[in-house]
Amino acid sequence: MSYKIYHNTRCRKSRAGLQYLEGKGIKPEIIEYLKDQPFSEKSLGDILNKLGLKPQEIIRIQEADYRQKYKGKDFSDKEWIKILVENPKLIRRPIIVKNDKAVLGDIVQHIDALL
């Protein structure tokens, strides 16, 4: 079973999620999405399907960019996906993917749903 973690090394919650997986003996493929592999609209849409969430549900609403540019505005799912692809730091992290399922790992206990 292969795991992937969409990870930001500078984020405490993302590091905690990776450490949690490693503590369970899992060596995930690490994707540093802010550096290496930015999302495409298709790949982010696929991940949202695996999460079972709408784009608005994966936004880091405490980010200054979100509060200044997007808070309170009404966008379609497709528009939100485009905004998130263009501004990946607005995406909650880490996102852990295993096969056709994914979870947000910002609360490490959520990761157990994939194990």
C-alpha positions in Angstrom: 0.0 0.0 0.0 1.5 3.3 -1.0 0.9 6.5 0.9 1.6 10.0 -0.3 1.8 13.0 1.9 1.4 16.5 0.5 3.7 18.2 2.9 5.1 21.6 3.8 8.3 21.2 5.9 7.8 24.7 7.5 4.3 23.8 8.8 4.1 22.3 12.4 0.9 20.4 11.6 2.4 19.0 8.4 5.6 17.8 10.2 3.4 16.3 13.0 1.4 14.3 10.3 4.6 13.0 8.7 6.0 12.0 12.1 2.7 10.3 13.0 2.9 8.2 9.8 6.6 7.4 10.3 5.8 6.4 13.9 3.3 3.8 12.5 6.1 2.4 10.3 4.9 4.0 7.2 7.3 5.7 4.8 5.1 7.8 2.5 6.1 9.4 -0.7 6.7 13.0 0.3 5.4 15.7 -2.1 6.5 19.2 -1.1 3.7 20.8 -3.0 4.9 24.4 -2.4 8.3 23.6 -3.9 8.4 20.5 -6.1 5.0 19.7 -7.5 2.4 22.3 -7.6 -1.1 21.0 -8.0 -2.9 21.2 -11.3 -6.7 21.8 -11.4 -7.2 18.1 -12.3 -4.9 16.7 -9.6 -6.5 18.9 -6.9 -9.9 18.0 -8.1 -8.9 14.3 -7.9 -7.7 14.8 -4.3 -10.9 16.6 -3.3 -12.8 13.6 -4.6 -10.7 11.3 -2.5 -11.2 13.6 0.5 -14.9 13.8 -0.1 -14.7 17.6 0.4 -15.5 20.8 -1.4 -12.6 23.2 -2.2 -13.8 25.6 0.4 -13.4 23.0 3.1 -9.6 22.7 2.6 -8.9 26.4 2.8 -6.6 27.8 5.5 -8.9 30.6 6.5 -6.4 32.1 8.9 -4.0 33.0 6.0 -3.7 36.7 5.4 -4.1 36.2 1.7 -7.4 34.5 2.2 -8.7 37.2 4.5 -7.6 40.0 2.3 -8.6 38.6 -1.1 -11.2 35.9 -0.8 -13.1 35.9 2.5 -16.8 36.5 2.1 -16.7 36.2 -1.7 -18.8 33.6 -3.5 -16.9 31.4 -6.0 -17.9 28.2 -7.7 -16.1 25.0 -6.9 -14.2 25.3 -10.2 -13.2 28.9 -9.4 -12.0 27.8 -5.9 -9.9 25.0 -7.4 -8.3 27.5 -9.7 -7.6 29.9 -6.8 -6.1 27.1 -4.7 -3.9 25.9 -7.6 -2.6 29.5 -8.0 -2.2 29.9 -4.2 -1.3 26.5 -2.8 -0.3 28.0 0.6 -4.0 28.4 1.2 -4.5 24.6 1.2 -4.8 22.9 4.6 -2.0 20.4 5.2 -0.8 17.8 5.3 -3.0 15.8 2.9 -2.4 12.1 3.1 -3.5 9.9 0.2 -3.7 6.1 0.1 -5.1 4.6 -3.1 -8.6 6.1 -3.6 -9.0 7.7 -0.2 -7.4 10.8 1.4 -7.6 12.7 4.7 -6.5 16.0 6.0 -3.8 15.3 8.6 -3.8 18.6 10.4 -5.5 16.7 13.2 -3.3 13.6 13.4 -6.1 11.3 14.6 -7.8 11.8 11.2 -4.9 9.8 9.7 -6.1 6.7 11.5 -9.0 6.5 9.0 -6.4 5.5 6.3 -4.4 3.0 8.4 
